[in-house]
Amino acid sequence: MNTVKGHAALGAWKGADEPAHGHVPAAGCVAVYQRVRSLDPDHPVVLIEAPRGPSPNPDGHDTPLTAAVIAPYAKACDIHGVDIYPVSKPPGLHAGGPPVNTDLSVVGDMTRIVARASPGKQVWTTSTT
């Protein structure tokens, strides 16, 4: 970190990828966030969530994404996001199973969930068709 934190091209640090979906403990993500910010207070930390919630057990089916599931991770980032890409055919197919919006507006649905889970945070959404 010390080698690159002053580089003009550094925009943000990327935290755990899809931590809620991957069953990564929020407390660990918060500890890493605090360490990163202590070493580099000038660049934000970004966490990107999956467009679906975690399965109740490793062999189970994914669940729909909810603000309650990802809210604990808001303490582990400055920017909280979701990656709903590629937008499936039909849209929403990979967003956690029924009931799911099957319109392209599912991207907005996922963005609103992250925004509700992360009051006061910046929100990023990545999507592509």
C-alpha positions as CSV (number, residue, x, y, z in Angstrom):
1,M,0.0,0.0,0.0
2,N,2.7,2.5,0.9
3,T,4.3,2.0,-2.5
4,V,1.2,3.0,-4.5
5,K,-1.0,5.0,-2.2
6,G,0.5,8.3,-3.5
7,H,0.3,7.4,-7.2
8,A,-1.9,9.7,-9.2
9,A,-3.7,6.8,-10.9
10,L,-5.0,5.2,-7.7
11,G,-8.7,6.0,-7.3
12,A,-9.9,3.5,-4.7
13,W,-9.0,0.4,-2.8
14,K,-11.1,-2.7,-3.6
15,G,-12.3,-4.6,-0.5
16,A,-13.7,-8.2,-0.5
17,D,-15.6,-9.1,-3.7
18,E,-19.2,-10.0,-3.0
19,P,-18.6,-10.6,0.7
20,A,-22.2,-11.2,1.8
21,H,-22.8,-13.8,-1.0
22,G,-19.5,-15.4,-0.2
23,H,-20.2,-15.7,3.5
24,V,-17.2,-13.5,4.4
25,P,-17.8,-12.3,7.9
26,A,-18.6,-8.6,8.1
27,A,-16.4,-8.1,11.2
28,G,-13.3,-9.2,9.2
29,C,-14.2,-6.8,6.4
30,V,-14.6,-4.0,8.9
31,A,-11.2,-4.8,10.5
32,V,-9.5,-4.7,7.0
33,Y,-11.3,-1.5,6.2
34,Q,-10.0,0.1,9.4
35,R,-6.4,-1.0,8.6
36,V,-6.5,0.2,5.1
37,R,-7.9,3.6,6.1
38,S,-5.2,3.9,8.8
39,L,-2.5,3.4,6.1
40,D,-4.2,5.5,3.5
41,P,-6.8,8.0,4.6
42,D,-6.9,9.7,1.2
43,H,-8.4,6.9,-0.9
44,P,-11.8,5.3,-0.5
45,V,-12.5,1.6,0.0
46,V,-15.1,0.0,-2.3
47,L,-17.1,-3.2,-1.6
48,I,-19.1,-4.7,-4.4
49,E,-21.9,-7.0,-3.6
50,A,-23.5,-9.8,-5.7
51,P,-27.0,-9.2,-7.0
52,R,-28.2,-12.0,-4.8
53,G,-28.0,-13.0,-1.2
54,P,-26.1,-15.9,0.3
55,S,-27.5,-19.4,0.5
56,P,-28.4,-20.5,4.0
57,N,-25.8,-23.2,3.7
58,P,-23.0,-24.0,1.2
59,D,-25.1,-26.5,-0.7
60,G,-28.2,-24.3,-0.8
61,H,-29.8,-22.0,-3.3
62,D,-29.0,-18.3,-3.4
63,T,-31.6,-15.9,-1.9
64,P,-32.8,-12.5,-3.1
65,L,-30.6,-9.6,-2.1
66,T,-31.9,-7.6,0.8
67,A,-30.7,-4.5,2.6
68,A,-30.6,-6.4,5.9
69,V,-28.1,-9.0,4.5
70,I,-25.6,-6.4,3.3
71,A,-26.1,-3.6,5.8
72,P,-23.3,-5.0,8.1
73,Y,-20.8,-4.5,5.3
74,A,-21.6,-0.8,5.0
75,K,-19.2,-0.3,7.9
76,A,-16.4,-1.8,5.9
77,C,-16.4,0.6,3.0
78,D,-16.7,4.2,1.8
79,I,-18.4,3.2,-1.4
80,H,-20.9,0.3,-1.5
81,G,-21.9,-1.3,-4.8
82,V,-23.5,-4.1,-6.6
83,D,-22.5,-5.8,-9.9
84,I,-25.4,-7.0,-11.8
85,Y,-23.7,-8.0,-15.0
86,P,-24.1,-9.1,-17.6
87,V,-27.8,-8.3,-17.4
88,S,-29.3,-11.8,-18.0
89,K,-31.9,-12.8,-20.5
90,P,-34.5,-12.4,-19.1
91,P,-33.2,-9.6,-16.9
92,G,-33.1,-10.5,-13.2
93,L,-32.5,-14.2,-13.7
94,H,-29.2,-14.1,-11.7
95,A,-30.6,-11.8,-9.0
96,G,-31.4,-14.4,-6.4
97,G,-34.4,-16.3,-7.7
98,P,-38.1,-15.6,-7.5
99,P,-39.7,-13.3,-6.8
100,V,-37.4,-11.2,-9.1
101,N,-38.1,-8.3,-11.4
102,T,-37.6,-9.6,-14.9
103,D,-37.4,-6.2,-16.5
104,L,-34.2,-4.2,-17.1
105,S,-35.2,-2.0,-14.2
106,V,-33.9,-4.8,-11.9
107,V,-30.6,-2.9,-12.1
108,G,-32.3,0.0,-10.3
109,D,-33.9,-2.4,-7.8
110,M,-30.4,-3.7,-6.9
111,T,-29.0,-0.2,-6.6
112,R,-31.9,0.9,-4.3
113,I,-31.2,-2.1,-2.0
114,V,-27.5,-1.1,-1.7
115,A,-28.5,2.5,-1.1
116,R,-30.9,1.5,1.7
117,A,-28.2,-0.7,3.3
118,S,-25.6,2.1,3.2
119,P,-27.1,5.4,4.4
120,G,-24.6,8.2,3.8
121,K,-22.4,6.2,1.6
122,Q,-21.6,6.6,-2.1
123,V,-23.2,3.8,-4.2
124,W,-21.7,2.2,-7.3
125,T,-23.6,-0.1,-9.7
126,T,-21.9,-2.0,-12.5
127,S,-24.1,-3.5,-15.2
128,T,-23.9,-4.3,-18.9
129,T,-26.3,-5.8,-21.4
